[in-house]
Amino acid sequence: MILFTSYSFITAILVSNLFFVFFVCLSKSDKILLHIPLRVFAVFGTALLVKFLFPVEFVHAKVISSFEIFPTIIRSMEKKLFTIGGFAVQVRWLLLAVWIAGIFCISWSRIHFYRQLIHRFGHLPSVCDERYLKILEEVKKENGYQFETTVIVDGNIQTILEYGYFRQIIFMPNAMYSQDELRYIFLHELEHFANKTNWIKLVVIILECVFWWNPLIYPFRNACSHLLEVYCDSCVSKKLDKREKIAYLGCLIQEMKRETSVLCRKKKYHFSSQFFWQSNLKQRFSVMMQYERNRKFEIGTYFVVFALFFLSYGFVLQPAYKSPEVDFNYIYDEDYTIVPDNGGYILYIEDEPLMFFSSVDEIEMVGLSYEGEKNEENLY
């Protein structure tokens, strides 16, 4: 039987945070990226997404009891702040309102940025020099790209970025690019379209908008952005010889210098597929030039990812409460009564049930005594 509870949701959030940290650490490791294909990260990201979308618990999942943290959080969440029209506003309702407001604000900021692009340029055909279109068509023909692509060159655009889920648009600044630089830029951006990376970015943006309050979502977002750039570099490198790879890397460096001078003074566009922004250029170079697949290492990484995923459904965190401690040294015969119940014995103090004993020996071990029918008569 599968259950969805508030505790399974909280457990999923906590486990996902561990996945975030693990994902980011893997993405920063040169040893990992140099020896395993990037689809391992795609599998890891899919597992993380499934954990988010299906925060359930199974009946036989191991319950991990929290005697301090969870109960304290629950008491804090249920604390009454004020009353509006007879409705008691608790801390949890206030935090929920802030969460929802944050989702709307951040979502609107992302939508507004792309809405501006569409409003200004989306209805236009390609706006650029004929040289751009000629090189673009050559690159598409050489590599078998069949989709229609629009190129927009404008002085208001500060950095190279690709946009589009159904219509592919490449936005470029009005900069002086050589023929070879244009070829490598188009090859890189067309690989983004060919591999549907914009859809992956959309999923990450949605996660960022929903879990904006989680500080770990931001390094995860940046790691995804970097890995997508590494993946496109890897796809490009398969189509280049060694001399062309060096020229391609030189193009990256030149664009890095230009974008650095611009973006240090301008607002960053979140997850907008800059040619180098938010990515480790040195690591991208290493992967392109030194990648050597290690199947044993790859299989081991897959095993760890799947093991962590399935184990994450094997437990659930729940609050637990300790029964109040009783000082038996201060309990006198006239203060308590012990009554048999379901094969055991219940201790009553002032006619209130307090503790269960499974045998008379357990009663005597705490210094109390059981006198059978006399105790029962005292209760009534």
VEXROBA-911376 format. One record per residue (C-alpha): x, y, z. Coordinates in steps of 0.25 Angstrom, whole numbers, m for minus. Layout:
- u	v	w
- X	Y	Z;
...
This chain:
- u	v	w
- 0	0	0;
- 5	14	m4;
- 2	26	5;
- 4	41	3;
- 5	48	16;
- 12	61	21;
- 23	53	27;
- 26	46	14;
- 26	60	7;
- 36	66	18;
- 44	53	16;
- 45	55	1;
- 50	69	3;
- 61	65	13;
- 65	54	4;
- 65	63	m9;
- 74	72	m2;
- 84	61	0;
- 83	58	m15;
- 85	72	m18;
- 98	72	m10;
- 102	59	m17;
- 99	64	m31;
- 107	77	m29;
- 119	70	m24;
- 119	60	m35;
- 118	71	m45;
- 130	78	m39;
- 139	66	m40;
- 148	65	m52;
- 150	50	m50;
- 135	48	m51;
- 133	56	m63;
- 146	50	m70;
- 141	36	m69;
- 126	35	m69;
- 116	39	m80;
- 107	51	m76;
- 95	42	m77;
- 98	37	m63;
- 95	51	m58;
- 82	51	m67;
- 78	38	m60;
- 81	44	m46;
- 73	57	m49;
- 61	48	m54;
- 62	41	m40;
- 62	54	m33;
- 50	59	m41;
- 42	46	m38;
- 45	47	m23;
- 40	61	m24;
- 27	58	m32;
- 24	45	m24;
- 27	48	m9;
- 20	35	m4;
- 23	25	6;
- 21	10	6;
- 14	3	18;
- 26	m5	21;
- 35	6	21;
- 44	8	33;
- 39	19	42;
- 51	27	48;
- 45	34	60;
- 49	48	64;
- 47	52	78;
- 53	66	78;
- 54	73	64;
- 40	69	58;
- 32	71	71;
- 38	85	73;
- 36	88	58;
- 21	84	59;
- 19	92	72;
- 25	104	65;
- 16	102	52;
- 4	101	61;
- 7	114	69;
- m5	124	68;
- m1	137	63;
- m14	145	62;
- m28	144	58;
- m36	149	46;
- m51	148	45;
- m51	136	55;
- m40	129	47;
- m27	126	56;
- m15	129	47;
- m4	120	51;
- 11	120	47;
- 9	109	37;
- m2	117	29;
- 7	130	29;
- 19	122	23;
- 10	115	13;
- 5	129	8;
- 20	134	7;
- 23	121	0;
- 12	123	m10;
- 15	138	m12;
- 30	135	m15;
- 26	125	m25;
- 17	136	m33;
- 28	146	m31;
- 39	138	m36;
- 31	132	m47;
- 27	145	m52;
- 41	150	m53;
- 45	138	m62;
- 33	140	m70;
- 34	155	m72;
- 49	153	m77;
- 45	143	m88;
- 32	151	m91;
- 40	163	m94;
- 49	155	m103;
- 37	150	m111;
- 29	163	m111;
- 42	170	m117;
- 47	159	m126;
- 38	147	m126;
- 30	151	m138;
- 42	155	m147;
- 49	147	m157;
- 64	146	m156;
- 70	160	m153;
- 85	159	m157;
- 95	160	m168;
- 94	151	m180;
- 108	145	m175;
- 102	140	m163;
- 91	133	m170;
- 100	127	m180;
- 109	121	m169;
- 97	116	m162;
- 92	108	m173;
- 105	102	m176;
- 106	97	m162;
- 92	92	m162;
- 95	85	m176;
- 108	79	m171;
- 102	73	m158;
- 88	69	m163;
- 80	79	m155;
- 66	80	m161;
- 59	89	m152;
- 57	104	m156;
- 65	114	m148;
- 64	129	m147;
- 76	138	m143;
- 74	151	m137;
- 86	161	m136;
- 83	173	m127;
- 91	184	m120;
- 82	182	m107;
- 85	167	m106;
- 97	166	m97;
- 100	151	m98;
- 99	139	m107;
- 86	131	m104;
- 77	121	m110;
- 62	121	m108;
- 50	113	m113;
- 43	100	m110;
- 35	100	m123;
- 42	111	m131;
- 57	112	m130;
- 63	126	m128;
- 78	129	m126;
- 80	143	m120;
- 94	149	m122;
- 100	163	m118;
- 104	172	m129;
- 119	168	m128;
- 130	166	m138;
- 131	151	m140;
- 140	144	m150;
- 135	133	m160;
- 141	122	m151;
- 135	128	m138;
- 121	129	m145;
- 123	114	m149;
- 126	109	m135;
- 116	118	m129;
- 105	113	m138;
- 109	98	m136;
- 109	100	m121;
- 95	106	m121;
- 89	97	m131;
- 94	85	m122;
- 85	91	m111;
- 73	91	m120;
- 76	77	m125;
- 77	71	m111;
- 65	79	m106;
- 73	85	m95;
- 63	96	m93;
- 52	86	m88;
- 62	82	m78;
- 65	96	m74;
- 50	98	m73;
- 48	87	m63;
- 60	93	m54;
- 54	107	m55;
- 40	101	m50;
- 48	94	m38;
- 55	107	m35;
- 42	115	m35;
- 35	105	m26;
- 46	103	m16;
- 52	117	m17;
- 53	117	m1;
- 63	105	m2;
- 77	110	m3;
- 82	97	m9;
- 73	99	m22;
- 83	110	m27;
- 96	102	m27;
- 87	91	m33;
- 82	100	m44;
- 96	105	m47;
- 102	91	m48;
- 91	87	m58;
- 94	99	m66;
- 109	96	m66;
- 106	81	m69;
- 97	85	m81;
- 109	93	m87;
- 119	82	m85;
- 109	72	m92;
- 108	81	m104;
- 123	83	m104;
- 124	68	m104;
- 114	66	m116;
- 122	77	m123;
- 135	71	m121;
- 131	58	m128;
- 130	66	m141;
- 143	73	m140;
- 157	68	m142;
- 168	72	m132;
- 172	85	m139;
- 157	89	m140;
- 155	86	m125;
- 167	96	m121;
- 160	106	m130;
- 147	104	m123;
- 153	105	m110;
- 159	118	m114;
- 146	123	m118;
- 141	120	m104;
- 152	128	m98;
- 149	140	m107;
- 134	140	m104;
- 137	138	m89;
- 146	151	m89;
- 135	159	m97;
- 123	154	m88;
- 131	156	m75;
- 133	171	m79;
- 118	172	m81;
- 112	164	m71;
- 120	169	m59;
- 113	182	m62;
- 99	177	m66;
- 88	168	m59;
- 90	153	m61;
- 79	146	m68;
- 76	134	m60;
- 78	121	m67;
- 79	127	m81;
- 89	118	m87;
- 101	128	m88;
- 112	122	m96;
- 121	121	m84;
- 113	128	m72;
- 112	119	m59;
- 121	108	m65;
- 135	104	m62;
- 143	107	m75;
- 155	99	m70;
- 147	87	m68;
- 140	88	m81;
- 153	88	m88;
- 158	76	m80;
- 145	68	m84;
- 147	72	m99;
- 162	68	m100;
- 164	57	m89;
- 150	49	m88;
- 153	34	m87;
- 141	26	m83;
- 143	16	m71;
- 131	6	m72;
- 134	0	m58;
- 134	14	m52;
- 121	17	m60;
- 114	4	m55;
- 118	7	m41;
- 112	21	m42;
- 99	16	m47;
- 99	6	m36;
- 100	17	m25;
- 90	26	m32;
- 79	15	m33;
- 83	9	m19;
- 81	23	m13;
- 68	25	m20;
- 61	12	m16;
- 67	14	m1;
- 60	27	m1;
- 47	20	m1;
- 51	11	10;
- 49	20	21;
- 40	32	26;
- 43	42	37;
- 32	44	47;
- 31	51	61;
- 31	43	73;
- 28	47	88;
- 33	41	101;
- 24	38	112;
- 26	46	124;
- 36	41	134;
- 30	36	147;
- 38	37	160;
- 33	24	167;
- 41	28	180;
- 30	38	183;
- 18	29	180;
- 11	23	192;
- 2	11	193;
- m10	20	195;
- m7	28	182;
- m7	18	171;
- m15	6	167;
- m11	m6	157;
- m22	m13	149;
- m20	m25	140;
- m23	m22	125;
- m21	m31	113;
- m11	m40	119;
- m3	m28	126;
- m5	m18	136;
- m8	m3	136;
- m3	7	146;
- m14	17	150;
- m10	30	158;
- m22	38	163;
- m31	30	154;
- m23	33	141;
- m15	22	133;
- 0	25	133;
- 8	12	130;
- 6	m2	125;
- 14	m14	131;
- 14	m27	124;
- 17	m35	137;
- 16	m34	152;
- 32	m35	152;
- 32	m22	144;
- 23	m16	155;
- 32	m20	166;
- 45	m16	158;
- 41	m1	160;
- 38	m3	174;
- 23	m4	174;
- 14	m15	178;
- 2	m22	172;
- m9	m28	182;
- m19	m33	172;
- m33	m31	176;
- m30	m20	186;
- m24	m11	176;
- m36	m13	167;
- m46	m10	178;
- m38	3	181;
- m40	8	167;
- m55	7	168;
